[in-house]
Amino acid sequence: MRSKSKLLGAVALVFAGIIFGAILVSGFGWVRPSFADVKLGASKPPVQLNADATAFSQAFIEVAEKVTPSIVQVKVVSEGKQTVPEDHPFFFFRFPDNAPREQQGAGSGIIISDDGYILTNNHVVQNAKRITVALHDRRELEGKLIGTDPLTDLAVIKINADNLPEAFLGDSEKLKVGQWVMAIGNPLSLASTVTSGIISALNRGIQIIEDSYGVEDFIQTDAVINPGNSGGALVDLNGSVIGINTAIATRTGTYMGYGFAIPINLARSVAKDLIAHGSVSRGYIGVQIREVDAALSRSLGMETPTGVIIERVVEGGSAASEDIKVGDVILKVDERIVNQPNQLQSYIAAKPAGTKVKLELWRDGKKIDRTVTLKARDGEETETAKKEVEKETKKDSEEITSLDFEVVGLTVRNMTEQEKTQFKIESGVMISNVKAFSRAADQGLSRGLVISKADRKNVNNVAELKKIFDDKKGSAVLLVVVDSQQNSRFVGLEIPQ
């Protein structure tokens, strides 16, 4: 019995040892498994991409690989001067407060020829004392400024190098809202950064170029753009450069949702001129224009709001010699529909002086065609050229000296001879009051402006204006309004029954 008990005890000990060893090996932490036995995560991804999705992802990868070597970093030592005011909602660069006179900054550029020509923004190299270009292969070379064009915010620089990876420049006329794009540059001093998004709008003007001849026809995108991206490339999924990243909308100094790029067709034209001549030989029509809104289109007898109306014809300019008049509406240029001033400006800005363009105009209820030979800008005096005022025989004033047009929220009065002299006009009535939220207020009319014409007729007194308004009940009347600086504009005002 004793030997039997010893045997059973030994078997029990062996069994307990086997169980205890299995527990140790199974992972209670007392014995570590070998490196080869460690397994982490699931055995396969939760989603298997189909061929289309894989190809879509691969397109971004290939564009990044192929285009990034064509994008350079432009380092500049320049005067510490901001391009736009501190509180401007759109900007290029922002220097610190109390910045020293000499300031170091950085932007991006695009190699546009294998022998070293590089396209960038004017504001990147503005006031530059020294330019250094950092290539994708880590070489750094001295850059020479070839030329700048502040009116488009573009510039070309040159480095002494050969066999460089030049970018392919696409066609910005074919762009569509919603199209996928990628922004490639050097934001926040982080070299070779790639972001993606879509084109969220076209033909944007953001009033960042503070010159009346400035050309703004930006591509808007939600691809992330930050300071340092300026001068870099906006590309499509073929790797074609379709824009030059230029500005961002911000209240913080960094990305807040969307940025803006100069269309490559305009940039290509400017770059060619800068390389060939060192400056831009740009043609001008010689007109001041603005958008046609609904009320203005109705007053002009148009079915829908379209085109841009000519508010001033520059004396001695192209338009002045080709039977183009104040009040004409430009509907098309070279068969291209024009609905915004910057659309016309951008197209014309790409044309050198001497180029002929065909304009389709709306005048007196019908369409007419005119051909204009673009002229070069003669100088700053063209900016202040004033349109000629049609002279008619004055009519004697009526007894009524002031009148309130309640239906449109507008009160006007007769002008004194002294006031006419101050405004440099021969006829007109002064706006003495505009009611808030009225039809007149909606059209930008305000106290202190002068209505010099209504329905294309000179207005000598309030009685004449009343007669015109009475005749136009149920429709709209075209007004010419003049401010104290002698600037005039057209206003379409609807007159209810």
Steps between C-alpha positions, in 0.01 A plus 500: 500500500783737583670437164171554322449828679850614401425415137176698501681793661768499232241493222318791663820703520578434133147602396515817711836587342358460151203725582720763668740506206214542256372794703842664496539459126144616430577859599447577861813708472750271671665380174558738200428359152770528237505801254376276218195401703382859569187582294332840510179616334253322275614269223364721215376858444127559548456636146647372175523784245370427156705575190343842445569619854856370487561679171356824643736484795790412273435816295577720803813298574632529146428872474685563826797293385521653151423866571671565834853508346383793282408711804770704671531700817576869449686662791514879498673770701302820448364813659257415781184633340152351505324454167151574636365659820509297819121475520444402136300172482720372218878520501827365363767554768469636850809641672523530879420830668799733529688290244854619416560666165673190365280191512539140395208317343426200287256390236480250217567494128444279196774398256364593155810426289778246530763777490386669820208740450268492802149647531391639838296783655609861489431536870746217574793688344382858548778731625740203496866569573599136469320196358596139569329206331494161676443208261331172580841325486619730786721721284479872576578749221499876472196638319489800267183705462400511131183707526186567701138586424330651809165525318473119493732433798735289287878492462771296327842420645795312347761260637810371323424130460422252223284191454254608765161323537268755337128489578229447241275804470135408439194689376307695764216573254384140536466500879172405667369566849517176699813375321767335719824695536821487704704787643876445510742737668693587813254632760621612841860412393403134462656398168313293242154496656204360307133564580184419307150635452266616227447814297229675699450803272639673192544865395536629855599861565612570857626861469851419618684675216460865593521643150204588281670311215568193716393167350317265737343186357590247767432127521356430846588167663462328835834322461696617804718804419709680762762777503797362304275333243500825302649443155448125520292284270133412492483187284232267365513122522694483173780690669435809285559834672172690472565783747757691705409494870488862614278593795288365782189616678577531868450681829783314671787514250463135404258273313132552578324314223596619154778654295544661160716428196577699185382311187795353313391639162545852632822406679644340185437814296659725764801268538568505126503881497723521807752255357503662156487868601544526877160667521143444382370661182132489587215625286198689634153567363489831684175472693379494858243225557284333762259209530144527373252418778132413469363853533760643264431234237128573519557872456708421191226281351691175541319172570756376754793658690809432289814678388690799640395860448744769385497790747795691360682510167862608533582795279748394231456129584408216268126516566483875444595461133271205424145631563478353848298715738425548866191288578587220254496152654777261400338157462784305336868538413623277214180291539568445873211594730590770752303533824758645738748787456792278598410247228549769237809640675667159524441419134619838376798498739639198315498691170789727395447850367412490131272196531152530350203375700134476402239635739129423497314794653146576615389849400151650476326164521707310243831321457781656297860394426815708522866409442757667723878516459646492850728786596772514764431695817623858453565568865332573829303787354267249333374398843349843557367555150144628521217418266363787295162626615248542221406867478141600453314828526400569856136520584357754733448375853151421618357631824544160666840497671481175699310175456458176696459183292358283778453191282877467459606669827677792332489874566665743256538876468616750241868592499654843541738633236781479756430130555502434126836671478633285789380180331617627157166426340249712308182324608379280780296468820643438845393199709409645840375183668475123446284282722663193650412168333326678212541425129730800471714380793519150354656650186767687692347847480578728792479858618743736327502325162377677188270352234626660181303291250190282499386286208803636306368858531663788686311585819491874571251502789276281713199559275680342206600202716138460616375491141753230412411295809129532418565374145697206634245371751486121493848474348853619579687821427869537423672767712844658476619586852797725580685533832697795640821371342338513154486120477191385315320167484184349357213390724186314398205597719166319480194727520188321634154574360 
